Amino acid sequence: MPLTRPDLDPELRTLLAEMPLMPQLDDEVLAHLRQLPSTPVDTLLAGRTVDRREVTVPGPDGNPIPLSIMSPAGAGRATAAPCVYWIHGGGMVMGDRYSQIDIPLEWLDLFGAVVVSVDYRLAPEATGTALVDDCYHGLRWVAEHADELGIDPARIVVAGASAGGGLAAGVTLLARDHGTVPVAAQVLICPMLDHRNVTTSSRQYSGGPGVWTREMNEYGWRSVLGDLADGDVPGYVSPALADDLSGLPTSYLDTGSAEVFRDEDVEYATRIWAAGGQAELHVWAGGFHGFDALYPQARVSTTARRTRTDWLARVLD
């Protein structure tokens, strides 16, 4: 039997009641979800004066890595702009570089940031370190081409939501360990950090339909890891396994109290503090997984997004 769960925020509960929830995630359901049309990028950019450029860069094993580069239109700046390197969510098995792109586009509007979104390979077609390696090599290309892109290499922020948040954490660890890109900050939004599914919140959100449940999470991780034994899983793939969280850039983590990733996200922030690092953590009462992306108009969502943006403004200053 599932453990007692924290109550949902009342406004979110009303909104969620109108949303059809997935009862499960398996190969058949995934195939169906991947066939659903996504929002056209022109619709996502409507009302914004944005210059968009599509490039493809070589991956670690010669595979192509598509990047979408979005800059404020006519951005002939006297000074280089900050950059948000965006990694999309989707349980590591679905989504594309335009998924949740409205979040970093707000930062383009407010800070004049250049947004670069990466299309990494998905599981189960790609496994092991392939996903995080794609994201890392895309970031290295951005840093190496900072002058061409009008980017300040000292103000590159790595950000992502859900699976993208977990990949952002892995990419930031890779950049630290290899001494390549001097990441200024990481923004981890309800990040997917731990393949083990052993926390209280993981067990609370087990059984029945949901936005993202323990069983869905197990499917996503199984798709990435295949037959790898726990002892063989790299910390870059499942960042909760990383032995050392010292030397990371200033970090922002947020999550909901009513979601499967709550406890692993709190633990990751706690370990950053224990290693002497700086992290800001918010656990939004009554928030379910991805609440602020699904229902940005809800009051708790607007507060969460504003708080995240205010933090980023301080960092970029």
C-alpha angles and dihedrals in degrees: 000000000000117000120251109282130218113257119262119245104269095237092047091048090057092048094045092052088068094052122088106234125212113250091201145346121231138139093283095048091046091053089052093047092051090055094056112106116253124218109277111250091233089061090051091051096043113128093019126103097225133155110216126197126181119208135170119213130189117265129218094274098031095274116140118253113199117212128189113208116197122184134171106273116263091009099175093158129182088214131041118259130237116255130221111201103202126204115190129225131232107129090280088283104076144019132069140231092285094055111118088354090144088076098063092034087066086060091049088055096045103036104023087243123169107235118209116186121192129214103211124185115269133228140275089033088048120038144177115016095346095102097048091041090056091051093046094050090048089054092049090053091052092051092047090051097041095122093050091048095046091243128148102230090208092060104053112138120195111210139169145154129235107327086007089056091054091048090048089055090049093048091050090051090050092049090050095047095046095041092227116119116030096221109203097201143345124223112199112187113194087327125204099228111150128053094192099079093206103130127107092246090052090055093043092059097050126117130028130037122315147146090266122350137183090261093051089048091051089051092051094049093043088053091055100039102037109180096345112137117233091253091057098052110112119231089231088064098040102025094191085074094059108120096209126041095171121118095032121142120256107293139207121200128177135173141154126263089229101056142092097245097050099104099040089051092050090048092051092053090046091053091050089055091046089055091053096258131134120249135159115210129191125183106190112215112242095004117143124203111303093356096150093050095047096042108020091163095064114105095240089048094052089048092049093048093045092049091050091049093048089053091050091049089057092048094049091049 
